[in-house]
Amino acid sequence: MRMRFVLALALLGATVSLARADDKPLDRAELDKRVVAAVYETAVAGTNLFNGGNQEGCYRLYQGALSSLAPLLDHRPKLQATVKAALTKAASQKAVEGAFTLREALDAIQNDIAPGKKSLWDRLGGEKAVRAVVHDFVLAAAEDKKVNFFRDGKYKLDGKGVEKLEQLLVELVSAVSGGPFKYTGRDMKTSHKGMGITDAEFDALAGHLVATLKKFKVPQAEMDELVKIVAGTRGDIVEKAPPTAKKPLWDRLGGEKAVAAVVHDFVVAAAGDPKVNFLRDGKFKLDAKGVEDLEKKLVELVSAVSGGPLKYSGKSMKESHKGMGITDAEFGALAGHLVATLKKYKVPQAEIDELVGLVASTKPDIVEKK
């Protein structure tokens, strides 16, 4: 927290430096201009911290900013006294209350030095206009499936609940735009925790806000300013789904029943292909029991290399193929039948690639170089 305080002082020191690059003192008008700019940036940063649940950080940021600004207001003694009084009052308050007290002092500087520029709240039209925008915005968002306002039916709002929600939204807009109402709800992170709101849903919600503001003919500058503030809450509202554990290849292939079907068709196809030379020019013979045993061991082998439950009970690849004189071309033809059979069973390409990669790794133990 001390680091945040120091950073605030450093930022303001750079922003409202008393000297230009040529070391000439600033005139009062230029100093006021820089003070106002610093106050605005501090208010925006503090609002984002507060809405993100870091009320303590917001309080410390405001405290550091006003502590730095107070000495620069000696040409405005009344305003300087207001700032010092706010710092003293906030020092005895909790972070939430203190943040509001110090924000009032920041707003006082803004309003006193730059009275020509109204607060965003006033430029939006004040309470009546904001309430109308909030009402139409809630109605539109609640009906949009892309927003999923009620989180698949987990939340319900009766008339009283809608009224309370709209009141909190009005207070929230007021709090971030220099209005008269204090926000009485929970911070953004806490109030949206566990809802599983996605980026797409947040974007859909923001889209309704923009559309509603346009409907009420809010000027583009004010619209951009409010939307920027809302965008700053994304990190506290959107919840990234935890990465799901990837299932073993065995499960993704469909388990024992599916693998056994693939193996059976694969053996039938390979045995009938002269390019594979399955029975090695007649040196080997397989009766029905032999074919059954071969298929069983192949299923076990797929299980063993793909995270399945069956243990391989046969000999190693090198030992079981020793002396067969299998060539690269024959191995390639065999692999081709595996790919064709997997495609026949509509196995996804990612799983085909993964299994074929495992099979390919056995090539040095199966192919015998002359």
C-alpha positions as CSV (number, residue, x, y, z in Angstrom):
1,M,0.0,0.0,0.0
2,R,2.9,2.3,0.8
3,M,4.2,1.7,-2.7
4,R,0.8,2.8,-4.2
5,F,1.1,6.0,-2.1
6,V,4.6,6.7,-3.3
7,L,3.6,6.1,-7.0
8,A,0.8,8.6,-6.6
9,L,3.2,11.2,-5.3
10,A,5.6,10.5,-8.2
11,L,2.8,10.7,-10.8
12,L,1.5,14.0,-9.4
13,G,5.0,15.4,-9.0
14,A,5.6,14.8,-12.8
15,T,2.2,16.1,-13.7
16,V,2.2,19.3,-11.8
17,S,5.9,20.1,-11.7
18,L,6.6,23.7,-10.7
19,A,9.1,24.3,-13.4
20,R,9.1,23.9,-17.2
21,A,11.9,22.2,-19.1
22,D,13.8,25.5,-19.2
23,D,13.5,25.9,-15.3
24,K,11.3,28.9,-15.5
25,P,8.5,29.1,-12.9
26,L,5.0,28.3,-14.1
27,D,2.4,31.0,-14.1
28,R,-0.7,30.5,-12.1
29,A,-2.9,29.7,-15.1
30,E,-0.6,27.0,-16.3
31,L,-0.3,25.6,-12.8
32,D,-4.1,25.5,-12.4
33,K,-4.3,23.7,-15.8
34,R,-1.9,21.0,-14.6
35,V,-3.7,20.7,-11.2
36,V,-7.0,20.1,-12.9
37,A,-5.5,17.5,-15.2
38,A,-3.9,15.7,-12.3
39,V,-7.2,15.8,-10.4
40,Y,-9.1,14.3,-13.4
41,E,-6.6,11.4,-13.8
42,T,-6.6,10.7,-10.1
43,A,-10.4,10.6,-10.0
44,V,-10.6,8.2,-12.9
45,A,-7.9,5.9,-11.5
46,G,-9.5,6.0,-8.0
47,T,-12.9,5.1,-9.4
48,N,-11.5,2.0,-11.1
49,L,-9.8,0.9,-7.9
50,F,-12.9,1.5,-5.8
51,N,-15.2,-0.4,-8.2
52,G,-12.7,-3.2,-8.4
53,G,-13.1,-3.8,-4.7
54,N,-9.8,-2.0,-3.7
55,Q,-11.3,0.7,-1.5
56,E,-8.1,0.9,0.5
57,G,-6.1,1.5,-2.6
58,C,-8.6,4.2,-3.8
59,Y,-8.4,5.9,-0.4
60,R,-4.6,5.9,-0.5
61,L,-4.4,7.2,-4.0
62,Y,-6.7,10.1,-3.2
63,Q,-4.8,10.8,0.0
64,G,-1.4,10.9,-1.8
65,A,-2.8,13.1,-4.6
66,L,-4.4,15.7,-2.3
67,S,-1.3,15.7,0.0
68,S,0.7,16.7,-3.1
69,L,-1.8,19.2,-4.4
70,A,-2.5,21.1,-1.2
71,P,0.8,23.1,-1.3
72,L,0.1,24.1,-4.9
73,L,-3.1,25.8,-3.9
74,D,-1.6,28.6,-1.7
75,H,-3.0,31.1,-4.2
76,R,-6.5,29.7,-3.5
77,P,-6.5,29.7,0.3
78,K,-10.2,28.8,0.7
79,L,-9.8,25.8,-1.6
80,Q,-6.6,24.8,0.1
81,A,-8.4,24.9,3.5
82,T,-11.1,22.6,2.1
83,V,-8.5,20.1,0.9
84,K,-6.7,20.1,4.3
85,A,-9.9,19.7,6.2
86,A,-10.9,16.7,4.0
87,L,-7.5,15.1,4.6
88,T,-7.9,15.5,8.4
89,K,-11.5,14.2,8.4
90,A,-10.6,11.2,6.2
91,A,-7.7,10.2,8.4
92,S,-10.2,9.2,11.1
93,Q,-12.5,7.4,8.8
94,K,-12.6,3.8,7.4
95,A,-11.2,3.5,3.8
96,V,-14.7,3.4,2.2
97,E,-15.9,6.6,4.0
98,G,-12.5,8.3,3.6
99,A,-12.5,7.7,-0.1
100,F,-15.8,9.5,-0.5
101,T,-14.6,12.4,1.7
102,L,-11.4,12.8,-0.3
103,R,-13.3,12.4,-3.6
104,E,-15.5,15.4,-2.6
105,A,-12.3,17.4,-2.1
106,L,-11.0,16.4,-5.6
107,D,-14.4,17.4,-7.1
108,A,-14.2,20.7,-5.2
109,I,-10.8,21.5,-6.9
110,Q,-12.2,20.6,-10.3
111,N,-15.3,22.7,-9.8
112,D,-13.5,25.7,-8.3
113,I,-10.6,25.9,-10.8
114,A,-12.5,24.8,-13.9
115,P,-16.0,25.9,-13.3
116,G,-16.8,26.1,-17.0
117,K,-16.7,22.4,-17.4
118,K,-19.6,20.6,-15.8
119,S,-19.3,17.2,-14.2
120,L,-20.1,14.2,-16.4
121,W,-23.2,13.7,-14.3
122,D,-24.5,17.1,-15.2
123,R,-23.5,16.7,-18.9
124,L,-25.5,13.4,-19.0
125,G,-28.6,15.4,-17.8
126,G,-28.6,14.8,-14.1
127,E,-30.8,12.4,-12.1
128,K,-33.9,12.4,-14.3
129,A,-32.0,11.7,-17.5
130,V,-29.7,9.1,-15.9
131,R,-32.7,7.3,-14.4
132,A,-34.5,7.1,-17.7
133,V,-31.3,5.7,-19.4
134,V,-30.8,3.1,-16.7
135,H,-34.5,2.0,-16.9
136,D,-34.4,1.4,-20.6
137,F,-30.9,-0.1,-20.5
138,V,-32.1,-2.7,-17.9
139,L,-35.2,-3.6,-19.9
140,A,-33.2,-4.1,-23.1
141,A,-30.4,-6.1,-21.4
142,A,-32.8,-8.4,-19.5
143,E,-34.4,-9.5,-22.7
144,D,-31.2,-10.3,-24.5
145,K,-30.1,-14.0,-24.4
146,K,-26.6,-12.9,-25.4
147,V,-26.3,-11.0,-22.1
148,N,-27.8,-13.8,-20.0
149,F,-29.0,-11.3,-17.5
150,F,-30.6,-13.9,-15.1
151,R,-27.7,-16.4,-15.5
152,D,-29.8,-19.3,-17.0
153,G,-32.6,-18.7,-14.5
154,K,-30.4,-18.8,-11.4
155,Y,-31.5,-15.2,-10.5
156,K,-35.0,-13.8,-10.4
157,L,-36.1,-10.2,-10.0
158,D,-39.6,-9.1,-9.1
159,G,-40.7,-5.5,-9.4
160,K,-39.1,-4.5,-6.1
161,G,-35.8,-6.2,-7.1
162,V,-35.7,-4.4,-10.5
163,E,-36.4,-1.1,-8.7
164,K,-33.5,-1.7,-6.3
165,L,-31.2,-2.7,-9.1
166,E,-32.0,0.5,-11.1
167,Q,-31.4,2.6,-7.9
168,L,-28.0,1.0,-7.4
169,L,-27.1,1.6,-11.1
170,V,-28.1,5.3,-10.8
171,E,-26.0,5.6,-7.7
172,L,-23.1,3.9,-9.4
173,V,-23.3,6.2,-12.4
174,S,-23.4,9.1,-10.0
175,A,-20.4,7.9,-8.0
176,V,-18.2,7.7,-11.1
177,S,-19.5,10.8,-12.8
178,G,-19.4,13.4,-10.1
179,G,-23.1,13.1,-9.2
180,P,-24.7,13.7,-5.7
181,F,-25.5,10.1,-4.8
182,K,-23.2,7.7,-3.1
183,Y,-23.0,4.1,-4.2
184,T,-24.5,1.8,-1.6
185,G,-24.0,-1.5,-3.2
186,R,-21.2,-4.0,-3.1
187,D,-18.1,-3.6,-5.2
188,M,-18.1,-4.9,-8.8
189,K,-15.9,-8.0,-8.0
190,T,-17.9,-9.1,-5.0
191,S,-21.3,-8.5,-6.6
192,H,-20.5,-10.5,-9.7
193,K,-18.4,-13.3,-8.2
194,G,-19.5,-16.8,-9.2
195,M,-21.8,-15.6,-12.0
196,G,-19.4,-16.8,-14.7
197,I,-19.9,-13.7,-16.9
198,T,-18.0,-14.0,-20.2
199,D,-16.3,-11.4,-22.3
200,A,-19.0,-11.9,-25.0
201,E,-21.8,-11.3,-22.4
202,F,-20.0,-8.2,-21.1
203,D,-19.7,-6.8,-24.7
204,A,-23.4,-7.5,-25.3
205,L,-24.3,-5.6,-22.1
206,A,-22.0,-2.7,-23.1
207,G,-23.6,-2.7,-26.5
208,H,-27.0,-2.1,-24.9
209,L,-25.6,0.8,-22.9
210,V,-24.3,2.5,-26.0
211,A,-27.6,1.9,-27.8
212,T,-29.6,3.3,-25.0
213,L,-27.3,6.4,-24.7
214,K,-27.7,7.0,-28.4
215,K,-31.5,6.6,-28.1
216,F,-31.5,9.4,-25.6
217,K,-29.2,11.4,-27.9
218,V,-26.4,11.7,-25.4
219,P,-23.4,13.5,-27.1
220,Q,-20.6,11.3,-28.3
221,A,-18.0,12.9,-26.0
222,E,-20.1,12.1,-22.9
223,M,-21.0,8.6,-24.3
224,D,-17.3,7.8,-24.8
225,E,-16.4,9.1,-21.3
226,L,-19.0,6.9,-19.6
227,V,-18.3,3.8,-21.7
228,K,-14.6,4.1,-20.9
229,I,-15.4,4.1,-17.2
230,V,-17.7,1.1,-17.6
231,A,-15.0,-0.7,-19.7
232,G,-12.6,-0.3,-16.7
233,T,-14.8,-2.7,-14.7
234,R,-14.4,-5.6,-17.1
235,G,-11.6,-7.2,-15.2
236,D,-13.8,-7.3,-12.0
237,I,-17.0,-8.5,-13.8
238,V,-15.8,-11.1,-16.3
239,E,-14.7,-14.4,-14.9
240,K,-12.3,-16.4,-16.9
241,A,-13.2,-20.1,-16.9
242,P,-10.5,-22.3,-15.3
243,P,-8.7,-24.5,-17.9
244,T,-10.5,-27.8,-18.1
245,A,-8.3,-30.9,-17.7
246,K,-7.9,-32.6,-21.1
247,K,-9.3,-36.1,-21.2
248,P,-7.0,-39.0,-22.0
249,L,-6.7,-39.9,-25.6
250,W,-8.3,-43.3,-24.8
251,D,-11.5,-41.5,-23.6
252,R,-11.5,-39.1,-26.6
253,L,-11.3,-42.1,-28.9
254,G,-14.4,-43.5,-27.3
255,G,-13.1,-46.0,-24.9
256,E,-12.8,-49.8,-25.2
257,K,-15.9,-50.5,-27.3
258,A,-14.9,-47.9,-29.9
259,V,-11.2,-48.8,-30.0
260,A,-12.1,-52.5,-30.4
261,A,-14.3,-51.7,-33.4
262,V,-11.6,-49.6,-35.0
263,V,-9.0,-52.3,-34.4
264,H,-11.2,-55.1,-35.9
265,D,-11.8,-53.1,-39.1
266,F,-8.2,-52.0,-39.3
267,V,-6.9,-55.7,-39.1
268,V,-9.4,-56.9,-41.7
269,A,-8.3,-54.1,-44.1
270,A,-4.6,-54.5,-43.5
271,A,-4.7,-58.3,-43.8
272,G,-6.2,-58.0,-47.2
273,D,-3.6,-55.5,-48.6
274,P,-0.6,-57.0,-50.4
275,K,1.3,-53.8,-49.8
276,V,1.2,-54.5,-46.1
277,N,2.1,-58.2,-46.6
278,F,0.4,-58.9,-43.3
279,L,1.2,-62.6,-43.2
280,R,4.8,-62.1,-44.5
281,D,4.5,-64.1,-47.8
282,G,2.6,-66.9,-46.1
283,K,5.2,-67.5,-43.3
284,F,2.6,-66.7,-40.7
285,K,-0.9,-68.1,-40.4
286,L,-3.8,-66.9,-38.2
287,D,-6.9,-68.8,-37.4
288,A,-9.9,-67.3,-35.8
289,K,-8.4,-67.6,-32.3
290,G,-5.2,-66.1,-33.5
291,V,-7.0,-63.1,-35.0
292,E,-8.9,-62.7,-31.8
293,D,-5.7,-62.7,-29.7
294,L,-4.0,-60.2,-32.1
295,E,-6.9,-57.8,-31.9
296,K,-7.0,-58.1,-28.1
297,K,-3.3,-57.2,-27.8
298,L,-3.7,-54.3,-30.2
299,V,-6.6,-52.9,-28.1
300,E,-4.4,-53.3,-25.0
301,L,-1.5,-51.6,-26.9
302,V,-3.7,-48.6,-27.8
303,S,-4.9,-48.4,-24.2
304,A,-1.4,-48.5,-22.9
305,V,-0.2,-45.6,-25.1
306,S,-3.3,-43.5,-24.8
307,G,-4.1,-43.4,-21.1
308,G,-6.6,-46.3,-21.0
309,P,-7.2,-48.8,-18.3
310,L,-5.9,-52.0,-20.1
311,K,-2.4,-53.2,-19.7
312,Y,-0.4,-54.5,-22.7
313,S,0.2,-58.2,-22.2
314,G,2.3,-58.8,-25.4
315,K,6.0,-58.7,-26.2
316,S,7.8,-55.4,-27.0
317,M,7.5,-54.0,-30.5
318,K,11.1,-54.8,-31.3
319,E,10.9,-58.4,-30.1
320,S,7.5,-59.2,-31.7
321,H,8.6,-58.0,-35.1
322,K,12.2,-59.2,-35.1
323,G,13.1,-61.1,-38.3
324,M,10.0,-60.2,-40.2
325,G,11.9,-57.8,-42.5
326,I,9.1,-55.2,-42.5
327,T,10.0,-52.3,-44.8
328,D,9.3,-48.6,-44.7
329,A,6.7,-48.9,-47.5
330,E,4.9,-51.7,-45.7
331,F,4.8,-49.7,-42.4
332,G,3.5,-46.7,-44.4
333,A,0.8,-48.8,-46.0
334,L,-0.2,-50.2,-42.5
335,A,-0.4,-46.7,-41.1
336,G,-2.5,-45.6,-44.1
337,H,-5.1,-48.3,-43.1
338,L,-5.1,-47.0,-39.6
339,V,-5.8,-43.5,-40.7
340,A,-8.6,-44.6,-43.1
341,T,-10.3,-46.7,-40.4
342,L,-10.2,-43.8,-37.9
343,K,-11.7,-41.5,-40.5
344,K,-14.4,-44.2,-41.3
345,Y,-15.4,-44.0,-37.6
346,K,-15.4,-40.2,-37.8
347,V,-12.6,-39.8,-35.2
348,P,-11.7,-36.0,-34.9
349,Q,-8.6,-35.0,-36.7
350,A,-6.8,-33.9,-33.5
351,E,-7.2,-37.4,-32.0
352,I,-6.2,-39.0,-35.4
353,D,-3.0,-37.0,-35.4
354,E,-2.2,-37.8,-31.8
355,L,-2.7,-41.6,-32.2
356,V,-0.8,-41.7,-35.5
357,G,2.0,-39.8,-33.9
358,L,2.2,-42.5,-31.2
359,V,2.2,-45.3,-33.8
360,A,4.9,-43.5,-35.9
361,S,7.2,-43.5,-32.8
362,T,7.3,-47.3,-33.0
363,K,8.6,-47.4,-36.5
364,P,12.3,-47.8,-35.5
365,D,11.3,-51.0,-33.5
366,I,9.2,-52.5,-36.3
367,V,11.0,-51.6,-39.6
368,E,14.2,-53.6,-40.2
369,K,16.8,-52.0,-42.3
370,K,18.6,-54.4,-44.7
